[in-house]
Amino acid sequence: MRLLVVEDEKKAGEYLKKGLEESGFTVDIATNGIDGLHNALEEDYALIVLDIMLPGMDGWEVLKRLRAKRDTPVLFLTAMDELEERVRGLELGADDYLVKPFAFVELLARIRTLLRRGPPRDVEHMHIGDLEIDAIRRRVRRGGQRVDLTPREFSLLQLLARRRGEVLSRTQIASFVWDMNFDSDTNVVEVAIRRLRAKIDDGFEVKLIHTVRGMGYVLDLEYEDQ
């Protein structure tokens, strides 16, 4: 499998390339954000390892522009370790986030876990009341009006719709949508639900996303919030 590593520190890039190639991967290196984005859009990579602090264009912008056109798995590998930065990366569409310094064995395990996740077998179109989800084109409409969602918001909505009527816990949602285990005091799921609800439910009499106190969240036409 072919990977792209976007890393501006020469020694770090060489270390990653050597380790990943010894683990059976083919690895390309880009040393700045502009070249990294170009390679990511022009070539077919199984996964991208992306730093944030890059010359030319930072990792945030690289991911944002990449997600407008491609769903290639992205793992952020960065020294930026604040919770807010992890949440921002995941909400922009990153599939995982690993903080430097790191153990190579952990990076390798995370890469292999992401690569094992095959493309989901989607139901092409889902209809729940006046909510329409086009899984192929990744488009959403409510009441005939288009709803613009981020890649992560779409994944969250898709999960709730597929499991319609089933109460999903914060842990389940974090596992399915972010493929990560969050600390118990992390409110990333609540924030994501709030933002999704604002786009899907605000302005409509019938609410679709419901909170079940102490249990989690559910999407359905009729469900009494608790």
N, C-alpha and C positions, 0 to 999 in steps of 0.2 A: 504493500500500500504506500501511496505517495503522500508525504506530509509537507506542509510549509511552516517554517519557523521564522517569525518576524521578530528579530532581536538585534538591537544596535550595538550591544557590547560584544566585541569580537570573541573574547575567550568564552563567554557564556554561550554564544552561538556555536562555536566549535565543539564545546562540551556536549551540547544538546544533539548536534548532528552526529557526533561520534557514537554517543550512547544509543540514539534511536536507530542508527544504521546497524549497530551491533545487535539490536533487538529485531532486525529483519525489515525495517522500513527504508524506503527511499526518501531522502530529505533534501529539500531546497531551502536556501537561506536568503532572506531579504533583510537588509540592515537599516531600512527606514520605512516610514509608513506609506509613502507614495509608491515605492516599488512593491511593498507588501500587498497593497490594494490591487495594483496592476496584475501581479501574479495570481492573486486570489480570484480575480474576475476572468482572467484569460486562460488559466489552467484548471484542470480537474483534480482537486485534492480531496483525499479522504477526510482530512482534518487539518486545522490551522492552529498552531500555538502562537499566541499573540501577546507581545508586551504592550504596556500602555504608554510609557514615557519614551516616545520615539521621535527622531528628527523628521522634519518635513510634514508629518501628519500624525497626530497621536492615535493611540489604539482605539479610543472612544470613537473617533471620526471614521477610522478604518472600518470598524464593526458596523457603524451606522450605515455607511455607504454600501458595504457588502450585503447587509441584510435587505437592502432595497432591491437586490437582484438575485441573491443566492442564499441557500440554507445550509451551506457547508458548516459542519460542526466547528465551533471555535472554543478553545480553552485559553483563558487569560492566564498568563504566567508573569507576575509582576511583584515588585516590592511594595506596592500600594496596598496596605493591609487594613485600612479602616472599613468598618462595617458598611458605611454609606457608599464606599467605592465598590464593594462587592455587590451590593444591591443594585447600584447603577449599572454595573456590567451585565448582571443577569437580566435586568429589565430591558437593556438594549438588545438582548438576544444572544448573549454568550451562553454556552452550554455547561461551562464549568469555570472555576476560578481558583487558582492555586497561588499561594503567596510565597515569594522568595524570602529567605533561603528555603530550599525544599529538598526532599529526598528523591533521588531519581527514580527509585522503585515505586514511590507513590505517584509521580508524574506518569510513569509507564502504565501503572494500574488504571489511572483515570483515563488515559488515552484509549486503552483497550476496552474499558467499560463503554466509553462513548461510541467506539467503532462497532461494538456488538449490538448497539441499538439500531436495528434495521429500519428502513422507512416504514412508518405505520400504514396498515391497511385501512385506509379511510373510507367511510361512507361518503360518497361524492357530495351529496346534498342532504342537509338536515333541516327540518322545519319544526319549530316549536312555537305554536301560535303564529304571530306575525314576525318571528325571528327566522331569518334564512341564513344558513351557513354553507358556503361553497368551499369545500375542502380542497378541491383541485386548484382553483384560482385564488384561494385564501381570501375570499371576500365575504363580508357580512352585511346584511341589511336588516333593519328593524322598521316595520311599518312602511316598507317600500323605500326607505331612505338609507343610503350607504353609511356604514359605520367604519371609520378608519381606526384600525387597531395596530399596535406594535406586534412584532412576531411573538413575543412572550404573552401578550394579552390574547392573541389568537389561540395560542396553545392552551391557555387556561380556559378560555371559553369552549374550545373543542373538547377538552376533558370533561367539563361540567355537562356539556350537551350529550356526549356519548354515554355518560353515567346518569342521565336524566332521572330525577326522582330519588337518587341515592345520595345520602349525606356523606360528604367526603371531609375527612379531618384535615387540619393544617399539615400534618406530617405526610398524609397521602398526597396532597396537592403538591407540596414541596418535592416529594420524591418523583412524581410523574412529570411535573412541568419543568423543574430545575435539575432533576436527577442528583440532588444533593440533600444532605441532612443538615438542617439549620439548628442553631442553638435555640433553646426554648424561649429565650427572651427576644428573639429576632421577630420583627413584625412584618417581614417582607410579604408574607401571604396576605395579611390583612390589608396592607397598602395596595397590593396588586388587585385584590377583590374590590376595594373601594374605587379604584380607578376604572376597572372594568364595569362596575355597576353604574358609574357616572355616565359611561358611554352607552351602555345597553338599556338601562332602566330609566334614567332621568328624562322627564318629559313624557313618560308613558304611564297611563293609569294602571295597567297591569304590570306588576313587577315580576321578573323572572328569576333573579338571583336572590336567594334567601339565606339568612343566618339562622343556624340552629344552635342556640346558646350552649356552650360547653361541649359541643360535638363537631361543628364545622359548617360547611356550606352546601347548598343544593340548588340546582337549577330545575325549575318546573313551572307549569302554568299556575297551579294552585298549590300553595304550601304556606302555612301560617308561620310567619317569623316568630322566633322564640327568643 
